[in-house]
């Protein structure tokens, strides 16, 4: 079982998720410890490609409180994603050709390592977001009515 350490709640609201991929994350020692103790945030993060590699930008990992003061710490630095070459090529091709973007959905622990679930996504228009809210509210209301009917 993998323990979720961070989620990007806005991703499913702002984007239509088309495909997901698991990627490893290159972290320093204090970043790994901080992420494992819940100091990671994915809100506003996205993936970019530089020189045949993928990087996670705008993710925030707080400074580990017990770490020494040896260096300047940048909580918002870009972090390299570990992907296989075929996955990397496929993701890069989708973003270039189809005008899609790649966003992180959640970060979790798998066998003691920090992994990130990234998704190929298409941005939703404002009216699509409103429709999603209406649909969610209608489903919630139906569940409530059904629950009341059973207990009634």
Residue pairs with C-beta under 8 A, 6 or more apart in sequence:
2 108
2 109
2 110
2 115
3 108
3 109
4 106
4 107
4 108
5 35
5 36
5 38
5 40
5 107
5 108
5 109
5 114
6 35
6 38
6 40
6 41
6 42
6 106
6 107
7 42
7 105
7 106
7 107
8 42
8 43
8 45
8 103
8 104
8 105
8 106
9 43
10 43
10 44
11 17
11 42
11 103
11 104
11 105
11 119
11 121
12 105
13 124
13 129
13 132
14 123
14 124
14 129
15 101
15 103
15 119
15 121
15 122
15 123
15 124
16 121
16 122
16 123
16 124
16 128
17 105
17 119
17 120
17 121
18 100
18 119
18 120
18 121
18 122
19 94
19 119
19 120
20 105
20 117
20 118
20 119
20 120
21 83
21 87
21 91
21 117
21 118
21 119
21 120
22 110
22 115
22 116
22 117
22 118
23 54
23 81
23 82
23 83
23 115
23 116
23 117
23 118
24 81
24 82
24 83
24 113
24 114
24 115
24 116
25 56
25 79
25 80
25 81
25 82
25 107
25 114
25 115
25 116
26 79
26 80
26 81
26 82
27 35
27 61
27 79
27 114
30 63
30 64
30 67
30 73
31 61
31 64
31 79
32 114
33 64
33 66
33 67
34 40
34 61
34 62
34 63
34 64
35 61
35 107
35 114
36 109
36 114
37 64
39 61
39 62
39 63
39 64
40 59
40 60
40 61
40 62
40 107
40 114
41 59
41 60
41 61
42 59
42 104
42 105
42 106
42 107
42 116
43 60
44 58
45 56
45 57
45 58
45 59
45 103
45 104
46 56
46 57
46 58
46 101
46 102
46 103
46 104
47 54
47 55
47 56
47 57
47 81
47 91
47 101
47 102
47 103
47 104
47 118
48 54
48 55
48 57
48 78
49 55
49 88
49 91
49 92
49 95
52 88
53 80
53 81
53 88
54 80
54 81
54 83
54 88
54 91
54 92
54 102
55 78
55 79
55 80
55 81
56 78
56 79
56 80
56 81
56 104
56 116
56 118
57 78
58 76
59 76
59 79
59 104
60 75
60 76
61 75
62 75
63 73
63 75
67 73
81 116
81 118
83 91
91 102
91 118
91 120
94 100
94 120
95 101
95 102
95 120
100 120
100 121
100 122
101 120
101 121
101 122
101 123
102 118
102 119
102 120
102 121
103 118
103 119
103 121
104 116
104 117
104 118
104 119
105 117
105 118
105 119
106 116
106 117
107 114
107 115
107 116
107 117
108 114
108 115
108 117
109 115
124 132
